[in-house]
Each structure stands twice: as structure tokens, then as C-alpha cells.
Amino acid sequence: MADRAVKGNIPVRQFDTLVIGAGGAGLRAALQLSRAEASTAVLSKVFPTRSHTVAAQGGMNAALGNVREDRWIWHMYDTVKGSDYLADQDAVEYMCRAARRLVVELEHEGVPFSRTDQGFIYQRPFGGQSRDFGGDQAARTCAAADRTGHAILHTLYQQNILAGTYFFDEYLALDLIRDDSGCVLGAVAMEIATGNLVVIQAKATLIATGGAGRIFRTSTNAEINTGDGLGLVLRAGLPVEDMEFFQFHPTGIAGAGMLITEGVRGEGGYLVNSHGERFMERYAPHAKDLASRDVVSRAIVTEVREGRGCGPEGEHVLLRLDHLGEELINQRLPGIRESAKRFAKIDPVHQPIPVYPTSHFTMGGIPTNRFGEVVIGPDGADHNEAVPGLYAIGECACVSVHGANRLGGNSLLDILVFGRAAGNRIQDFLARNRYHRPLPRDAAESARMRLEKLDAPCPEGEAPGTLRRELQALLEQQFGVFRTPEEMESGLERLEALGPRIEAMDIGDRTSVFNTARVEALELQHMYLAGLATAYSAHARTESRGAHLRSDHPERDDREWLKHTLFYLEGRRLAYKPVRLQPLTVESFPPKERVY
Ligand SMILES: Cc1cc2nc3c(=O)[nH]c(=O)nc-3n(C[C@H](O)[C@H](O)[C@H](O)COP(=O)(O)OP(=O)(O)OC[C@H]3O[C@@H](n4cnc5c(N)ncnc54)[C@H](O)[C@@H]3O)c2cc1C
């Protein structure tokens, strides 16, 4: 029970650490903190095991070498190349070196990985993986059949329960609390069941709210991936980084968007066009169907645009796995068979799956260093100044290990590696900051006023659902796989015009108990901010790099654009900072032409 309150009689709960988000990232960090006897609260807008990590299918990268010889430095090379050289190489080295330890740790926590005949953790090939710096295909992705994220999330949740982590299930974080000196002191949240506000005061606050893939209409992401963490920091006056880089996964079920994991191609599946041709051989002669995702997505869109698409309107290509045999599909890809039957109405044991690129992963996010600290700094310079008390990890953060294009299997790794790093750093911070800083009296006022405004009738206002669909369609059409200057310019105008309409929306339902219209409206406010960041950042970057492909600037331009974008809400300001090309202990991988 709360024993204090702030203005508006909003109750205050106190913890050492507040973790916002109960996906793999948040749970990994929380587990470590609870085990270190820091009082730790995890806040999640959905029941923790419904977080989107549960949907991760293919697996998690680590150079264990269980199937073929492998080394962490080859993994590092692939990740830097995959990122189109925009990743920070110190963070990439840190991640690839730590990978083995994190996978083994998960195994010991109880994750039921698939096994090789010798009993080792099974590893499958994934796109963009190579041995010996661009040589033959590696097999680096540790898998629990095609339900790896499910296995990891459930294991971490159970271990957290055992460790005594305190869960605020179905609470929506609305605002960060910052004092006059810029320290972050916790957050204001709304209990979804009642509509009541609560202030959660903490010495350290960790944002782990996942991706924003739902800002686009067709997406592999769940409806809950609305980029709330990005909205929280933007409203607190902090920037977001590299938001122009949104990954489109090549193989979403056409028309529906559900993911068909890259693991299918890793097991031997391949793409064909309407002539039955394996077209990837033309785009990536060496890696073929296992080129990196930006390359494969671009190839599919090109095939369709040039009239070699399949289906009644030539609007997709086909993914064949009927040659793999029922036994292998049931053993290694059972969830895929289920999804294809349910959403494409076909059985992939006998028929190919219709696929088309779909929004999938947010490469950009809250700027952090490799310790999970949120960092700021002067424009044009490296950012080394940590925002006191604020941390971010997982898909909402930009470390940056994914740069302009993420390799499949690197995200589960990212959330665990940096979950641990942030856990370490927060423990140090707690040791140095033993007492809570005083809360401002008006800590919850801005959130309270936002709710009050939403609850006030607005006769001319439109429904959140209508505005959300318009926002998603706009971003998909004007800031999707291919971007043209004309479309982006008119897209920015339309986006700005949408702002006042979102401000004036009418939620219709004004009841307090499980008011989903109110939740949807609050999420839409965050999505809008994430959409603005994406659109402004994309419009300004006049080159093509990784997932950002411009018709008017088809080449990568390292001279001008080997730098990270920062977007601030106020004045829609953009700033830039250099890419960290210097790894921790090894030689740098300088940018070169990317061929697969
Ligand atoms: C279909 C699919 C398949 C994938 N497969 C793979 C794979 O095989 N390998 C791989 O490496 N990666 C994969 N990825 C990517 C990877 O799964 C995600 O990037 C990763 O799981 C994100 O974890 P997270 O902890 O950052 O966020 P999430 O797991 O998304 O968790 C976010 C948490 O934040 C909470 N939250 C959000 N907003 C608020 C708010 N305002 N208030 C309170 N709580 C909030 C949510 O309730 C949730 O608990 C896949 C992604 C998708 C979509």
C-alpha cells in the first residue's frame, strides 16, 4: 500500500528500481536486480508473458560452434556489415563476446533449447551469417524449435517470481518524472483495471518497452508494440536516435503480416517468383535466400514492381518449403505450419506460402551507451553524458548494435546482453545513491491533465481507432520500404495535420473500469510521436543505407551520412552524432561495399 501521495492525491509507491516493460529485456534486468536484493518493480501494460518477446521464433545468435565451427569475431564482422556500418563497434564487440555466456546462462535457468544428436544446443543458419569474414554460411542461431522467445520469456518470468520481483501487471506508464536537475525519479502510471493513477518512485528507472512496429499498417508486431517508451522520453525533452531505420521482414504472410521466420530459409526454404525462378540468386549470388533482410526485402519488392509477382494481382512472391518433408517441418518449424494453415489457409508441407515484406523491427530508439545508460551530449559530438537515474534496453533502445539493419537472431541476444549490462550498472548506481531524491509535488500533474482532457467530451473529435488506422496507412505508404522525396514531403504535411486531430480525439467511452478506448488513445499519442521521429529523420537522410531506401539517393554516402540521427520533439529538431567505429579490443571494421 502507498503511504504517501503527491498533488491530486495520487498515491506513491517506492522501490529501488522501476523497470517499465516485462519483455525479455526488462525481465532479464529485473531478475538480476531482485537477486541482488534491490527492491524491484516491473510495470507492464500486458500480463508479462504476453509481452512480444513471446513471439520470437527463430532463435538467438551466439558463436557456440555446436553445428559448425564459429567465432565471436566472425559474428561481430557480420553484425557490423549487416548494420551497413552504422552500428557502434564498441557495443557490437561487447555483445558478440558476451553471447556465449548469456546462452549458457539461459540454458541453466531452464530454457528448453532444441538439441543436436550429441546433446548440444541446436543452432540453425540465419541470414547475413558467415564464417571467416564473409566466407561460407554459419549456423549461429540457438533455437528452441520455432518458439525460442516463448521459452525464454516464460523461464525469465518464473525465475523473477522466485526472486521476489514485484509486478504491476496491466499498468500503463504515462510519463517519466524528472526533477529540476534532470534526474529521473520514476514514472506515473495508470492501472488499466480501474483508471487510477499511481506514482512509482525509484532511484533508477529502466525503460524496456519494446518496439514500435505497429506504427505501420502491416506488421509482424502485436497490437501492443506502439513505441510507448519513445513517447515517454520525447515528452521528457530527450531525443530518440536513428528512427528512420525500420526493418521490413521479407517474409510476412502476404496481406496479413504474420511472421514466417527466417529459420524457414535457414532450414532450406527458398523464394520463387511467378516464373518459378529462384530470384535471390540474381540479387545475392553467394548468400542467396540467406542474404541480410534489407537485401531480401528489397529484392521481393523489386520482383513485384517489375511484374514477376504471384497471386491474382501479382502482389507477392512464394516461399517454398514443401521439399523439406513433413517430419523436419513438424520437428523444427511446427509453429510455422500452424500459422500458415491459420492465416494463409495453406499447409506448407504441400504448398508454398505467399509472402511479402512487413514492418518488423525498430532499429532506432532511446540513445544509450553499452551500459544501458541513456546518454545525451552536444550536437555533432559523441554523447557521453548519462541522464542520472535513467536506463533503456531492448528494442526501445538504440545502443546501437543494429545500425541501419538488424541481423535475425541478434535481437534476443541484444535484450539479454544489455539487460545484464544495465543490471550491473544500476547496482553500481544504487550503491552510490542510497536514498530517494525528493519528488516534485506536481509529479503526476501532466499525466492527470492528459487523462482529464481525454475524458472531457469532444463532440467534433474522431475515434482513436480511425485516427490510428490513418496514421498507420500514411506511414506505410509514404515512409515504407521505398521512400521518394515527394511522398515524404506530402507525408510530413499530412502527419502534422493529423496532430491537432489526435489532440482533439473523442474516446466515446468515459467509464473507469478496463476502458480500452482510453488505453488505445494513450497509445496512439505515443505512436504519433514515434511516427514523427521516423518521418522527419527519414526525410532528412539523403542516402540509402540498410533499411532506409530512397529513390532519389540510391547509394550509401559515407562521406556525409556515416552518423547517427537524433530527433527532438521540440521544433522537430534534428541533430547528429558520430558512429563509434572503434571497437573495445580489436581492429575496426571500416565501411566497404556490401555484397552477399
Ligand atoms: C514475430 C516476431 C518474431 C521475432 N523473432 C525473433 C527471433 O527469432 N530472434 C530474435 O533475435 N529476435 C526476434 N524478434 C525480435 C525480438 O523478439 C524483439 O526485438 C524482442 O523480443 C523485444 O524484447 P523487449 O524486451 O525489448 O520488448 P517486448 O518483449 O516487446 O516487451 C515490451 C514490454 O513493455 C511493456 N510496455 C510497453 N509500453 C508500456 C507502457 N506504456 N507501460 C507499461 N508497459 C509497457 C509491454 O507490456 C511489454 O511487457 C522477433 C520479433 C517479432 C515481432
The ligand as a Tripos MOL2 file, in Angstrom:
@<TRIPOS>MOLECULE
LIG
   53    58     1     0     0
SMALL
NO_CHARGES

@<TRIPOS>ATOM
      1 C1          7.1100  -12.0670  -34.7600 C.3       1 LIG1
      2 C2          8.4930  -11.7620  -34.2870 C.ar      1 LIG1
      3 C3          9.4820  -12.7130  -34.2990 C.ar      1 LIG1
      4 C4         10.7600  -12.4310  -33.8450 C.ar      1 LIG1
      5 N1         11.7120  -13.4120  -33.8640 N.ar      1 LIG1
      6 C5         12.9540  -13.1190  -33.3990 C.ar      1 LIG1
      7 C6         13.9630  -14.1210  -33.3700 C.ar      1 LIG1
      8 O1         13.7410  -15.2620  -33.7510 O.2       1 LIG1
      9 N2         15.1910  -13.7830  -32.9120 N.ar      1 LIG1
     10 C7         15.4870  -12.5470  -32.4640 C.ar      1 LIG1
     11 O2         16.6140  -12.2990  -32.0490 O.2       1 LIG1
     12 N3         14.5310  -11.5830  -32.4720 N.ar      1 LIG1
     13 C8         13.2840  -11.8430  -32.9120 C.ar      1 LIG1
     14 N4         12.3360  -10.8580  -32.9280 N.ar      1 LIG1
     15 C9         12.6360   -9.5760  -32.2970 C.3       1 LIG1
     16 C10        12.5850   -9.7330  -30.7810 C.3       1 LIG1
     17 O3         11.6330  -10.6900  -30.4300 O.3       1 LIG1
     18 C11        12.2270   -8.4280  -30.0790 C.3       1 LIG1
     19 O4         13.0280   -7.3970  -30.5660 O.3       1 LIG1
     20 C12        12.4520   -8.5400  -28.5870 C.3       1 LIG1
     21 O5         11.7840   -9.6650  -28.0730 O.3       1 LIG1
     22 C13        11.9860   -7.2930  -27.8700 C.3       1 LIG1
     23 O6         12.0760   -7.5130  -26.4910 O.3       1 LIG1
     24 P1         11.8450   -6.3310  -25.4660 P.3       1 LIG1
     25 O7         12.0270   -6.9000  -24.1040 O.co2     1 LIG1
     26 O8         12.6580   -5.1580  -25.8490 O.co2     1 LIG1
     27 O9         10.3160   -5.8990  -25.6800 O.3       1 LIG1
     28 P2          8.9360   -6.7050  -25.5920 P.3       1 LIG1
     29 O10         9.1030   -8.1590  -25.4420 O.co2     1 LIG1
     30 O11         8.1130   -6.1960  -26.7240 O.co2     1 LIG1
     31 O12         8.3230   -6.1790  -24.2380 O.3       1 LIG1
     32 C14         7.8590   -4.8520  -24.0880 C.3       1 LIG1
     33 C15         7.2280   -4.7250  -22.7270 C.3       1 LIG1
     34 O13         6.9320   -3.3480  -22.4800 O.3       1 LIG1
     35 C16         5.6440   -3.2290  -21.9320 C.3       1 LIG1
     36 N5          5.1680   -1.8790  -22.2400 N.ar      1 LIG1
     37 C17         5.1960   -1.2360  -23.4250 C.ar      1 LIG1
     38 N6          4.6970    0.0040  -23.2740 N.ar      1 LIG1
     39 C18         4.3520    0.1430  -21.9770 C.ar      1 LIG1
     40 C19         3.7790    1.1810  -21.2110 C.ar      1 LIG1
     41 N7          3.4550    2.3760  -21.7190 N.pl3     1 LIG1
     42 N8          3.5350    0.9420  -19.9000 N.ar      1 LIG1
     43 C20         3.8290   -0.2480  -19.3450 C.ar      1 LIG1
     44 N9          4.3840   -1.2670  -20.0290 N.ar      1 LIG1
     45 C21         4.6450   -1.0600  -21.3250 C.ar      1 LIG1
     46 C22         4.8440   -4.3430  -22.5570 C.3       1 LIG1
     47 O14         3.7440   -4.6690  -21.7430 O.3       1 LIG1
     48 C23         5.9030   -5.4730  -22.5680 C.3       1 LIG1
     49 O15         5.8950   -6.0920  -21.3170 O.3       1 LIG1
     50 C24        11.0640  -11.1420  -33.3910 C.ar      1 LIG1
     51 C25        10.0790  -10.1590  -33.3910 C.ar      1 LIG1
     52 C26         8.8100  -10.4560  -33.8610 C.ar      1 LIG1
     53 C27         7.8090   -9.3610  -33.8910 C.3       1 LIG1
@<TRIPOS>BOND
     1     1     2 1
     2     2     3 ar
     3     2    52 ar
     4     3     4 ar
     5     4     5 ar
     6     4    50 ar
     7     5     6 ar
     8     6     7 ar
     9     6    13 1
    10     7     8 2
    11     7     9 ar
    12     9    10 ar
    13    10    11 2
    14    10    12 ar
    15    12    13 ar
    16    13    14 ar
    17    14    15 1
    18    14    50 ar
    19    15    16 1
    20    16    17 1
    21    16    18 1
    22    18    19 1
    23    18    20 1
    24    20    21 1
    25    20    22 1
    26    22    23 1
    27    23    24 1
    28    24    25 2
    29    24    26 1
    30    24    27 1
    31    27    28 1
    32    28    29 2
    33    28    30 1
    34    28    31 1
    35    31    32 1
    36    32    33 1
    37    33    34 1
    38    33    48 1
    39    34    35 1
    40    35    36 1
    41    35    46 1
    42    36    37 ar
    43    36    45 ar
    44    37    38 ar
    45    38    39 ar
    46    39    40 ar
    47    39    45 ar
    48    40    41 1
    49    40    42 ar
    50    42    43 ar
    51    43    44 ar
    52    44    45 ar
    53    46    47 1
    54    46    48 1
    55    48    49 1
    56    50    51 ar
    57    51    52 ar
    58    52    53 1
@<TRIPOS>SUBSTRUCTURE
     1 LIG1         1 GROUP 0 **** ****
